[in-house]
Amino acid sequence: MILITEPIAYPIVLKIGFDGVLFGLLATKAVESGAITPPVGLNAFVVKSMVPEVPLGEAFKGCWPFVLLELCIVALLIAFPQIALFALSQ
């Protein structure tokens, strides 16, 4: 997904004045969230294959705290972009 959308979206994002590094970080967070949430939830399928006695539904239930954490991180990055851009300003 990133390989297809980033080359198209990145110049547009720069034109509207959004920081490119922050955009890349938010895009990465979106992909991370997609890896742990249903219906794709690749990480839940990995857990299921490693621990066969755990039902897939339980593996998906265990993902929700991480989904909430990802949403909080994205909200913080949007509200305070200086968090992500601090290292670049040094």
C-alpha positions in Angstrom: 0.0 0.0 0.0 2.7 2.5 0.9 4.7 1.8 -2.3 1.6 2.7 -4.3 0.2 5.6 -2.4 3.2 7.5 -1.1 4.7 8.6 -4.4 1.3 10.0 -5.3 0.3 11.5 -2.0 3.7 12.9 -0.8 4.0 15.8 -3.3 0.4 16.7 -2.6 1.0 16.7 1.2 4.1 18.9 0.7 2.1 21.3 -1.5 -0.6 21.8 1.2 2.2 22.6 3.8 2.1 19.4 5.8 5.5 18.1 7.1 6.7 15.2 5.0 8.4 13.4 8.0 5.2 13.6 10.0 3.2 12.4 7.1 5.5 9.4 6.7 5.2 8.6 10.4 1.4 8.8 10.3 1.3 6.6 7.2 3.5 4.0 9.0 1.2 4.1 12.0 -1.8 3.5 9.8 -0.1 0.4 8.3 0.8 -0.8 11.8 -2.8 -0.4 12.9 -3.9 -2.4 9.8 -1.6 -5.2 10.8 -3.3 -5.7 14.1 -7.0 -5.1 13.4 -9.6 -7.3 11.9 -10.4 -8.3 9.2 -6.8 -8.6 8.0 -5.0 -8.7 11.3 -1.9 -10.4 10.2 -0.4 -10.3 13.6 -3.4 -12.2 15.1 -3.0 -14.9 12.6 0.7 -15.2 13.5 -0.3 -15.6 17.2 -2.8 -18.2 16.2 -0.2 -20.2 14.3 2.3 -20.0 17.2 -0.3 -21.0 19.9 -2.8 -23.3 18.2 -4.9 -23.8 21.4 -5.8 -20.1 21.4 -8.9 -19.4 19.3 -8.6 -16.8 16.6 -11.3 -14.7 18.3 -9.3 -14.6 21.5 -6.2 -13.5 19.5 -8.3 -10.6 18.0 -9.6 -9.7 21.4 -6.1 -9.4 22.7 -5.3 -6.9 19.9 -7.7 -4.2 21.1 -5.4 -2.6 23.8 -2.8 -2.2 21.2 -5.3 -0.6 18.8 -6.2 1.9 21.5 -2.6 2.6 22.1 -2.0 3.2 18.4 -4.9 5.6 18.3 -3.6 7.5 21.3 -0.2 7.8 19.7 -1.7 9.1 16.4 -3.8 11.6 18.3 -0.7 12.8 20.2 1.3 13.1 17.0 -1.5 15.1 15.3 -2.0 17.3 18.4 1.7 17.8 19.1 3.7 17.3 15.9 6.8 18.5 17.8 7.0 15.1 19.4 7.9 13.5 16.1 9.9 16.4 14.8 12.0 17.0 17.9 15.0 14.9 16.8 15.1 16.8 13.4 15.3 20.2 15.1 18.5 19.4 16.9 
